[in-house]
Amino acid sequence: MDRVSPTAKNLEKICRALDLTIAGFLREDPMVDPPVAD
């Protein structure tokens, strides 16, 4: 359990960081669309 706990916490932190980063980019440049991989 000790090995899984820190991993889960890190994943949560990363997900939150990504969400904040994406939201920041969208808010900073609402007119610019990110490159979409087709």
ABEGO torsion letter per residue (X at the ends): XAAAAAAAAAAAAAAAAAAAAAAAAAAABAABBBBBBX
